Amino acid sequence: MRYFLHLAYDGSRYHGWQVQPGTLTVQAEVDWALRQVLRQPELYTVGSGRTDSGVHARHQVAHFEAALPAALQDESLLLYRLRRSLPPDIAPLAVHPVGEQVHARFDAEARTYEYHVLSRPDPFRRDQALLVDRPLDLDALNAAAATLVGQRDFTTFSKVKGGENHYVCYCYEAGWTATVTGLVFRIRANRFVRGMVRLVVGTLLDVGRGRLTPGEFQQLLWSLSRVEAGGAAPARGLFLSKVEYGPGIVPDSVAARF
């Protein structure tokens, strides 16, 4: 039977989500824990998407196929066993059955990322946010971010060797919000190309610092030229914050948690 596993993780010490030979990844740790708990050595997960080295997730979704032992049919007990098997920087949050053809990646209808910026040092968030100790122009940041909304070609904000078939995404929302400790950028879209959010944020920060105008940012987006974008923002401030699916895939009681 196929199951969805919802989880969160601190990506600071991992080389991203996806399994890679000879290096520590979140997916490798999750696969190992599931195999140990369920005693099924061939089990593997498929994630809703990759997160790069050092990137975090408040809500990642992965599917796996397994025959759950009778003793582990209870969700709370299975989650308890997984928590005991996983390192403390990976937290399984929910597990539930899905249809045999439901796919964690291909059936996701929207994903939301957040990027956290601090305006003052915080030793407790040094690996979860970017410190920018100079004022940023919030109005300019939001004027530039607004140009991302709609169906856009994000070639400008993609890695050169991203391996994508195309770079068109439908961006549902993008904007900055002031917080007590700094700013949060939130972007929601049907899909993201590799490296997109960090490159968008890095270039938007140039707008916030006054190095680019919102109009110049829009021209960069339209140029479809990777070399025109600013540098990528550091991974530590980036979170995959929500993955959304169509009706009937995720139980309402589970979806309400995220």
Phi, psi and omega in degrees: 000149181264141181230152168261135172244121177261134184210164175231155178202152170268113186275008189306319186258009183252151176269053177089183180284309195288140177304132175222138182300133171074017180216160184274123178227159180295314182301320179298320179292319180294316179300316180299316181296317179298318179297321180291314184291318184267352180055047179230093191294343182264003184290142174212159181252159172234119184275162178291341179174167179274147163242141184285172178306127177085354180274145184256171174217127169273335179208101171248151179232137176223146173252155176210159178245131183198159170258106184286130174300152181305324183290344183246019177291335179284124184301316185296324179289319178297316178297321178300315180295320179295320179297325178291334184266337182269154173294158186293348179268010173231125184237113171287132188249327181198152176215140180200155179287153175224172178297155184298335182260358181288134185238129184301324181273306190286338179265359176289128183266335179202151175226147178238133173244148174235143173236128186254128179240130177261142176262353175213154183299141176220104184298341181274352181234023185297337179254007182234008180198159178260129177275122173234101189268018172243147182301142176245143181278102184295321179297318179293320178302315182286329176296319179290317181298327181298334180287349179278340188287135182115188176278117186226151171267117185260031178305320180303325186250046178229152176291144183301321180251050183284341178071026182271149174282327176204167187240019180272127177229152172258111181268118182277326179202151177202127180184165181251145177230135176282140176236176179298328186255355181162234183222152173232129173261131180235131179224132182234131183208167178287333178201164177226139174272162188298129178079000189300309188293318181294324177289321175299311182296316180301321180284323176298323178297330173296326175293314181298331179274354180089009180279336176227151171269162174303324178295320178293324176299315179298320178297323176298316178301314182290337185292336183056034182241113182299326185290345182276341184288159175287181178288155179291137174293149180301149184296329192298338181271357190260134178230132162282114191254341179196139174238130185242145180232164180290172182303141174088351181273311179254125178305144181304323181295330177278313181302327181294343181281345189240000000 
